[in-house]
């Protein structure tokens, strides 16, 4: 089957939508989150039929809404024809690093400056700023400080081979300006 209308075909085991072996290493997404609503509950999928940007066999991290029944994207037997858009959050490489795709950027939350030298766990962060570390396919630059809609950045928390990792994702359409 060849997907049409700007879609890609992916395989998801709904029994294990938050775990997958990638090159013999276990990749898993966090299933319990704090109630701050700033953390995504992503689904890991394998691309069966991609396009010129996402290739067959790629492992991607997608927004969970595509896969809950009754999903309009469900084809059969764990196959889904999903839109090729910003709901594809990132692509996982063989080292377990997720790279930004489809108009998403990754970055670091920015500390609110104080006169006190607080330990990292006590520092407050801006809810509307991000320093870009992975510009993905956008025209922004790595290292650039952007101003965004309040609470627009979300964290993707995952485990790669037993090590917890985190990336902060921002839909580039939520960027309001850049600091110069």
C-alpha positions in Angstrom: 0.0 0.0 0.0 1.2 3.5 -0.8 -0.2 6.3 1.4 -1.5 9.4 -0.4 -2.7 12.9 0.6 0.5 13.8 2.4 0.4 10.8 4.8 3.0 8.2 5.8 2.3 4.6 6.8 3.5 3.5 10.2 3.4 0.4 12.3 2.4 0.7 16.0 2.0 -2.2 18.5 -0.8 -0.7 20.6 0.0 -3.2 23.3 3.5 -1.7 23.5 3.0 1.8 22.0 5.5 3.2 24.5 8.3 0.7 24.0 10.3 -0.5 21.1 13.7 -2.2 20.4 15.9 0.0 18.2 19.1 -1.7 17.1 18.9 -4.0 20.1 18.4 -1.1 22.6 15.1 -0.6 24.5 13.5 2.7 23.8 10.6 3.6 26.0 8.5 6.7 26.7 7.4 7.7 30.1 3.8 6.8 30.9 3.4 8.6 34.2 3.7 12.4 34.2 3.4 15.2 36.6 0.1 17.0 36.5 1.7 20.2 35.0 0.5 19.3 31.5 3.8 20.3 30.0 4.9 16.8 29.2 3.8 14.8 26.1 2.7 11.2 26.1 4.2 10.2 22.8 3.8 7.0 20.8 6.8 5.2 19.2 6.2 4.1 15.6 8.1 2.4 12.8 7.8 3.9 9.4 6.6 1.3 6.9 6.2 3.6 3.9 7.7 7.1 4.2 8.4 9.9 1.9 11.5 11.9 0.8 11.9 13.2 4.4 11.0 10.3 6.6 12.2 7.0 5.3 11.0 3.4 5.5 12.4 1.8 8.7 12.8 5.1 10.5 11.7 5.1 14.2 9.6 8.2 14.9 7.9 9.7 18.0 4.3 10.8 17.3 1.5 12.6 19.1 -0.7 10.0 20.8 -4.0 11.2 19.5 -3.5 9.5 16.1 -3.7 6.1 17.6 -6.6 6.0 20.1 -9.6 4.0 18.8 -11.6 4.7 16.9 -8.7 6.3 15.0 -9.6 7.7 11.6 -6.0 6.8 10.6 -6.3 3.1 11.5 -5.8 0.8 8.4 -5.4 -2.7 9.8 -3.2 -4.9 12.0 -1.3 -2.1 13.8 -0.9 -0.1 10.6 -1.9 3.6 10.5 -1.8 6.1 7.7 -1.0 9.3 9.6 -0.6 12.9 8.4 2.9 14.1 7.6 2.8 17.2 9.8 3.9 18.7 13.1 2.3 15.8 15.0 5.3 13.8 14.1 7.5 15.1 16.9 10.9 13.7 16.1 13.0 10.9 14.5 15.1 8.6 16.7 18.6 7.8 15.5 20.7 4.7 16.3 22.2 6.4 19.4 18.8 7.2 20.9 18.8 10.9 20.1 15.6 12.4 18.9 15.9 15.0 16.2 13.2 17.6 15.5 11.1 17.2 12.3 8.1 18.7 10.6 8.2 22.2 11.9 9.1 21.4 15.4 12.2 22.7 17.2 13.9 21.4 20.3 15.5 23.5 23.0 16.3 24.3 26.6 14.0 26.2 28.9 15.5 29.6 30.0 16.2 30.3 33.6 14.7 33.4 35.2 17.7 35.5 36.4 17.9 36.2 40.1 20.6 37.7 42.3 20.7 34.4 44.2 22.9 31.5 43.0 20.3 28.8 43.4 20.9 25.1 42.7 19.3 24.0 39.3 16.3 22.3 40.9 15.2 25.6 42.6 15.6 27.8 39.6 12.4 29.0 37.9 12.1 28.9 34.2 10.3 31.2 31.8 7.1 29.7 30.4 7.5 31.7 27.1 11.1 31.4 26.1 13.3 28.6 24.6 16.9 28.5 23.5 16.9 26.4 20.4 19.3 23.4 20.4 17.8 21.5 17.3 16.2 23.7 14.7 14.9 20.7 12.8 13.7 21.7 9.3 12.9 25.3 10.2 14.8 28.6 9.4 15.6 29.3 13.0 19.2 28.8 14.2 20.6 26.6 16.9 21.5 28.7 19.9 18.8 31.3 19.0 16.6 32.5 21.9 12.9 32.6 20.9 9.9 34.1 22.5 6.8 31.9 22.3 3.2 31.6 23.4 3.0 30.9 27.2 3.3 27.2 28.0 3.8 26.2 24.4 7.0 24.1 25.0 6.4 20.5 26.0 8.8 17.9 27.3 9.2 14.5 25.7 10.6 12.1 28.3 12.0 8.8 27.2 14.4 6.1 28.3 17.2 4.9 26.1 18.9 1.7 27.3 17.8 2.5 30.9 18.9 6.1 30.8 16.2 8.8 31.2 16.4 11.5 28.6 14.4 14.6 28.0 13.9 17.0 25.1 11.8 20.1 25.1 9.7 20.4 21.9 8.1 23.6 20.5 5.9 23.8 17.5 7.6 26.6 15.5 4.2 28.1 14.7 4.0 29.0 18.4 7.1 31.2 18.1 6.1 34.9 18.4 9.5 36.5 18.0 13.3 36.2 18.4 15.6 38.0 20.8 18.3 39.9 19.0 
